[in-house]
Amino acid sequence: MDELMVDSNFDEKVMDDDDDVWDKDDEWLMALMDNLEYRHGVLTRRMEAVSDAEVANSIAIGEIHPRVTAMEEQVQTQQTALHGAELQNQQLLTRVAEMESREGTMMSYMLWMEERLTILEKRLPGPPPRPQ
C-alpha cells in the first residue's frame, strides 16, 4: 500500500483543460461578483436617496401644518372683515334709499311751495318789496 497507484487512464492534458475552465469560471464569477457589488452599491445609494427624500417630505409636511393654520386664520380674519364690509354696504344702501325717498318728498314740498308762492304773488297788489 505504500506504493503509489498510477491510473493509466489519467490524462494530464485533460487536467490542464479543467484548470483553464476553472480559470474562466473564476473570471466569470469575479466579473459577476463585481457586477453584483456595483448593483448593490447603486441600490444602497437609491435607498439612501429615497430615505432622505422621505425625511425631507416629513419635514416639509411638518412645516406645512403651521403655515396652513396661519393661512386659515388669515382667511377667517378676511372673511370677518368682508362680512363687516357687506353689513356697512347694506347700511349705506338703506341710507341712500331713505335719502332718495326724503329727496322725493322734499322736492314735492318745494314744488308745492313754489306753486303757493306764485298764487300768493298774484294776489298781492304791486311789485314785491325789495330786500333791505
Contacts in CASP RR format, 6 or more apart in sequence:
PFRMAT RR
TARGET T0000
AUTHOR 0000-0000-0000
METHOD contacts of the structure
MODEL  1
MDELMVDSNFDEKVMDDDDDVWDKDDEWLMALMDNLEYRHGVLTRRMEAV
SDAEVANSIAIGEIHPRVTAMEEQVQTQQTALHGAELQNQQLLTRVAEME
SREGTMMSYMLWMEERLTILEKRLPGPPPRPQ
121 128 0 8 1.000
END
